[in-house]
Amino acid sequence: LDRWANTVLVLDPIRNPVPFLMLSLILGVIQIYVGLVSKLVATWRKAGWGEALAGEGVEVFLLSGFLFLGLVKAGVLHESLGPAATWTAGAAAGTTVLARGRGYNNIFAKLGGGLLGIYALVNYLGDILSYSRLFALGLATGVIAVVVNTFTEILGQVPVAGAVLIPLVFVVGHSFNLVISALGAFIHSARLQYVEFFSKFYEGGGRAFAPFRAAPRYVDLETWFTP
């Protein structure tokens, strides 16, 4: 049974949490890219390819260049790609400075606007790291379940009181874990969608909501009392 369980188990966040963390970050990177590409397509439809490439296209290039460099420095990619990653990140930074500063007339304003565009990279990396909350949520859920099961096994050694406490601890503990896990999964997922994802492409607008209702121009009042 143990051999079969080890074969079926793909990720074990208790014994080896790093793959689970990497999976969460990879999902974050994918969703951030989907948001940026969605914004790029929307800008292209509204203002043309030139504005789209100079705006969101540069942001995609900047994020890709520094992610490439980060993967090489972390040892995920081979170190022989180091020079290419460095040149790519430098080209992305230079392109960002030129693209972000194109709207200013003053040379100092151009430089400041370009450097501010590079600083936006910090926001993207912060958004990607926010997806590690998925890892923390899954890990906490598993740990709490293991703790409840451990308490149940310990109470099984108690002669009389154990028979009464085992169902109570098991039901209450796992019920509590399921409730807080369901709430956490909803809240954290909603935050990742509406803050980290929607902020990349969503623009507010439209018209005010007007519910269905009767809107007559004249109102006739009738009373039951007739003088």
Secondary structure, 3 states (H helix, E strand, C coil): CHHHHHHHCCCCCCCCCHHHHHHHHHHHHHHHHHHHHHHHHHHHHHHCHHHHHHHHHHHHHHHHHHHHHHHHHCCCCCHHHHHHHHHHHHHHHHHHHHHHCCCCCCHHHHHHHHHHHHHHHHHHHHHHHHCHHHHHHHHHHHHHHHHHHHHHHHHCCCCCHHHHHHHHHHHHHHHHHHHHHHHHHHHHHHHHHHHHHHHHCCCCCCCCCCCCCCCCCCCCCCCCCCC
